[in-house]
């Protein structure tokens, strides 16, 4: 159900991560730390999916998948805050965000750090809708290794049918490209709408409306390609 899964009992970890550990690793500026403290109530390391807790072999890209449950003070948590936590953990992380009896799942594939950057670039975050905390959790999809499992969990956030055992999941890199294209098209549509509101000339409005119609059609096509 949109990213909520029953994780193996032997993968249960249940350790609370002190927020100070994140501060130390991320070297936050005072304003960043204040924002972090304001938005984050608690970080719990709920599960560790590894070869010895799932009976799945590792891959070069995915050796472990951590499940972190984070209690937040507001419904919307900026991706920048998640990235600060993500960057402190070398393995893949799946976040379960909790607020006022609701839960939402988010994750971003890890990007490789370059020689020019102190941290790895921020990946694109995939997210479920907000759901009731008591929503039924699904069994984990069958997978041949931890990398394949992570790809299926990512696919499941975008399309619940995509994690079917009969489906070949898109890779995290393919999904990242797909999400980037969608975001770019959504940004284009927003800019066209702004331009349309500022335009007074009738002929020009017709031209911009045509551009808007095409951009919306392009977005619809992109969404259907999944």
Phi, psi and omega in degrees: 000085173051047172099351179269120183231155171272115181270151183303139180301323182286350176270356183295134182241304171070024183263134176278131179266118178299135181298333179299329178297322178291318179303314184298315183289316186279344182052058185290145171283158183309318181294321178294318180296318179298319179294319179299313181297321182293324187265332185257124175269312185204143176241118180244126175279095191280313183219152173235110178268110182225178181298324183276352178249352180234348185064026177249139177290155179278169172233172179300324183272327186232105178259333176209156173232120181261139175251113180251129175257122185240122174273125184241156185274341180228160184294323182256123177247119182302143178300332179299325179289317177298322181297324178299320178288315180304317185290344178274352184237120186290334183270175177295143181232133171247123181264135168248107182270132185237130178205123174051048177079006179244159181222145179220142181254135177219147175201155176222131177301141179292136175260150181283138177287141179253171180294336184269352185243143177287326177237161175294149178301151180285129177280173177276128182275132176259139186219149172271175169285168172286138182227161174295141181303331182271008179303145181294135178265145180269159171292149175298141177294150176293142183213159181267341177198176183293326177296316178296322177297314181297319177301319180292323178294321176297312180300322181296334178289330180269326185210106183306333180281345187289339181268011175302142181298340181272350183264143173271115185288150171289147180288162180299325179291321177296317181293324179297318178296317180300313180295322180297319179296319180295314180298320179297319181290322177297321177295319178299316180298317179300317181294321178295319179297319178297318179296321180297320180294330182276344185274135180250331183290128186300311182299321179293322178299318179299318179297316181291323177300322177296319177297319180294318179299317180294317181297320178294322178295320178297318180295317179299320178295318178299316181295328180283339182292340178287000000 
